[in-house]
Amino acid sequence: MTVVLSYSEDRGLALELSKGASLLAATSGATASAVVVDGLGETAPGGHVLVLKSERPLAGDYELIAGALAAAAKAKNSSIILIGATKQGRQVAAKLSVMAGMGVLSDVRSLRMDGGRLTGVRGVYAGRFNATVTTDLPCIALVPAGCYQAETGAPPEVEELAVGNLPSRVRHLETRPRSKGAVDLKTAEIIVAAGRGFKKKEDLALAEALVKALGGALGSSRPLSSDLGWLSEEHHIGLTGIYVRPRLYVAVGISGQLQHVAGIKDSKVIVAINKDKQAPIFQVADYGIVGDLYQVIPALVAALAA
């Protein structure tokens, strides 16, 4: 019997993929295993967990992880591997594709088996349309966050698999976890996102005041993080950043280009604040305020505090 493997270095996404692999396995007569490298850590997926052990640490080295996954796929006769669509996940998938001779479906959701082929749905044209894509087995599917409901509960059934001394061109010196501060946009219920309408970095204090008043998290469009460096990449929302799905999304001074809208289209309620009444963001917003953010935000903060 074939096995559907799932892997992500992001613990939250790993829990989601474990659920996705279980659902896919249940409809295809297969079993599912969530792959973990080096050790379980604090949060482990439920169901069957396959812990890959090597003579050297695997975490952080995409070449080693790809080699370990290739060994696991061979040992478990796996024809489907779900990998989290993170920056490292894409590197792992590309390397694994070459090593194992497997095709890749990128940024797919709603995965299902269709006549012995893996089929999924992905956004095209910056998320304005959906395309159904399919491929023969064996294959890899890169799955973004938010596609499955993460499940924890019953203690996992743990199996260890030794993958030997894998070759790598990387010499690991040390691991320094990236400081993400308090922002976790993927799970935030309320997000206030700042755009190019802010004239200088110090003015972001206005957006932070609204964040505090609403009890939310601060995000941004691409120019503020990638171009100006006013905020870190963890705040970047959009096609090349983070996809979010909060209950409330407030876009402040954001024009609403397609690449940004692609990352917010699953938000339940979108509120736009922009002084340009022709800004594209108003086409996707549920509520809009046409006005100067330097006047609107203080008024909103005052109203929320009343």
Buried (B, 14 or more C-beta within 10 A) or exposed (E): EBBBBBBBBBBBBBBBBBBBBBBBBEEBEBBBBBBBBBEEEEEBBBBBBBBBBBEEEBBBBBBBBBBBBBBBBEBBEBBBBBBBBBEBBBBBBBBBBEBBEBEBBBBBBEBBBEEEEBBBBBBEEBBEEEEEBBBEBBBBBBBBBBBBEBBEEEEBEEEEBEBEEBEBEEEEEEEEEEEEEEBEBBEBEBBBBBBBBBEEEEBBEBBEBBBBBBEBBBBBBBBBBBEBEBBBBBBBBBBEBBBBBBEBBBBBBBBBBEBBBBBBBEBEEBBBBBBEEEBBBBEBBEEBBBBEBBEBBEEBBEEEEE
